[in-house]
Every structure is written in structure tokens, then in C-alpha cells.
Amino acid sequence: MIAYIITALWQARDQAKKSKNAALSQAIKIIMNSFYGVLGTSGCRLHDARLTSSITLRGHELMKKTADLIEAEGYEVIYGDTDSVFISLGGAKNKIEADKAGHKLVKLINQYWQKELRKKYQIESFLEMEYETHYIRFFMPTVRGSDKGSKKRYAGMLSKADSLEEKNEGKIIFKGLETVRTDWTSLAREVQQKIYQCIFNDLPYEYYLKNIISNLKQGNLDDKLIYRKRLRQKLTDYTKNRPPHAQAAMKAELYAQQENRKGSRYQYGGWIEYVITTSGPEPVEFNKMPLDYDHYIEKQIAPVVDALLMVFDNSLEKITQAQYELF
């Protein structure tokens, strides 16, 4: 029964792809992925711990062997996870060369698994590797203390032929980095996008960073320094550990009481907007304290640029220090 349902969904997704219905394709993908969680839940009628264990085990086995096949063809696998593999072609390649190599590897891998599963288990292979994207510039932060790529975190620039933007720069895809995360300030996201655009396009970036730091310290960017985070429990439940957003929410409740405002805004959760000041986290709507600009430089700007700049033996500190030494 499960195999029949998965097969039907697979075929429906293929049809959605052919029809270029991205929304439907994504919806079916989510439904298919949910089977893993359902089968691992004891409340499911078809629950069997061996099923989820087998899915994980076989997934690792498939990706490891796929990486071996790719490397046997002379290419370097720079990263692989449960459903994707990133490959270095060993130098700059144009779109035609990259597409040729990508389609060749896809064909080789799919044919291998068709033969292997038929020979070893006498079953039909439904595994299908697809060639997805050619990045002409690519960066993946490494795991701290390792040379391995950080899981599902990278930035890559599409070739101009693949980009839908009519600009000199190719479109940059961000995955898992701060620029796509809502718990970072808008300034951090803006700076990260700009730095990657500069470096991926071989453009100067030091003056830009110096200018950002100067404007930040002059208070010209205060509207971009707001944190927005969700309170996932009642305020009274934050006892042993009180993160900054919880502290700001508690202060907001106190300030509201002092102004005789009726009702509670954060007692039962919700979203809080706050800033970091010289006296700690403060709710935006009540803040009268000066912002802690050193905090924003150290915790917001430096992390989003240094991960990339370290490749060039550079850092925000080196750039700004050189600026200070001029005076």
C-alpha cells in the first residue's frame, strides 16, 4: 500500500514538473517527505521503527556510493547530504561544458542504480538523480574545526545565462545563511548580500564596509538594527534562561503597566521587536536608551562577512583597524 501511494505521488510530481507547476510540485514533495515522519510515529497504523531506520541507513548508503561513482569519474565531491551532491568540476567551466558534465553524471548514476537494484534485489529502481544547477561561483562555510561543508548552508552565483535578472551580476542563491533567516537584523542581511555580490563579481568591498561601520556608529542605520523574534512560551515560563527577546518582552510589559496601558501583549507569546542597547535588550516601542553599536558590529556584521573574508586572509577587524590607524 505504501509503495503504491508513493509511486502515485511520484508520478503526479513528475507531471507537475512537466507542466511547470512549481507550487504543486513542491506541495507533493512535502507530502512525500511527510511519510518518513508519519511512519516513525507510534500513533500511525503503519508504524514500524525499522522502516524509518532503514530509510536513514539506505539514504546514507545511496549518497555515499553515488559520491564514489562521481569521484571515479575524476570529479571532486565537495558536499553531500540526504538528497543532494555538490561537485567541483576542477576549474572554471562555461554553461555548455558544465551542462554536458552534469547530464553525463546523471545518466551514469541513474543507470548504475537501475542495474544494481535489479541485480541485487530484483526490484525496479525509482531512484532518479537530476542535474539541477550550475554555479559559476560557490561558497560553503565549513563546520568549525573541520574542512567539511556546513550542512545546507551555502551561496552560489548562477551563470548569466541561467539568471533571470537583467543586471551585470548573475543571480546569487542563498541557502541557510543569515540573509534568509528572519532572526538576523535587516542590516546584517543587507551587508551579507552586498559582500557576496562584490566578491563573486571581483569588485572592491573594503570601502563599502568602512562606510557601513562609520554610518552605523553615527546612528544613521538605527532603523535596520531591529531584532524580531517569536516568544514560543509564556513569559512566566522563562525562569532559568531568559534570552534577549524574552527580556525585552518582560520590560515591555513593565513599561506598559507604568503607563497604565490595559491588557498584556506578550504574556502568552507572540512576536517582539527589540534592540540591544547599552543597558541590554529593550523593546522598540519603549526604548529611550542609546544603542550598543559594538554589539551590532561584533554579533551582526562581523559574523556575516568574516566567514567569506577569511578565505582571503581578511576580516572586518583588519579592515576597520586599518581605517583607525589613519587617524
Secondary structure, 3 states (H helix, E strand, C coil): CHHHHHHHHHHHHHHHHHCCCHHHHHHHHHHHHHHHHHHCCCCCCCCCHHHHHHHHHHHHHHHHHHHHHHHHCCCEEEEECCCCEEEECCCCCCHHHHHHHHHHHHHHHHHHHHHHHHHHHCCCCCCCCCCCCCEEEEECCECCCCCCECCCCEEEEECCCCCCCCCCCCCEEEECCHHHCCCCCHHHHHHHHHHHHHHHCCCCCHHHHHHHHHHHHCCCCHHHCCEEEEECCCHHHCCCCCCHHHHHHHHHHHHHHHCCCCCCCCCCCEEEEEEEECCEEEECCCCCCCECHHHHHHHHHHHHHHHHHHHHCCCHHHHHHHHHCCC
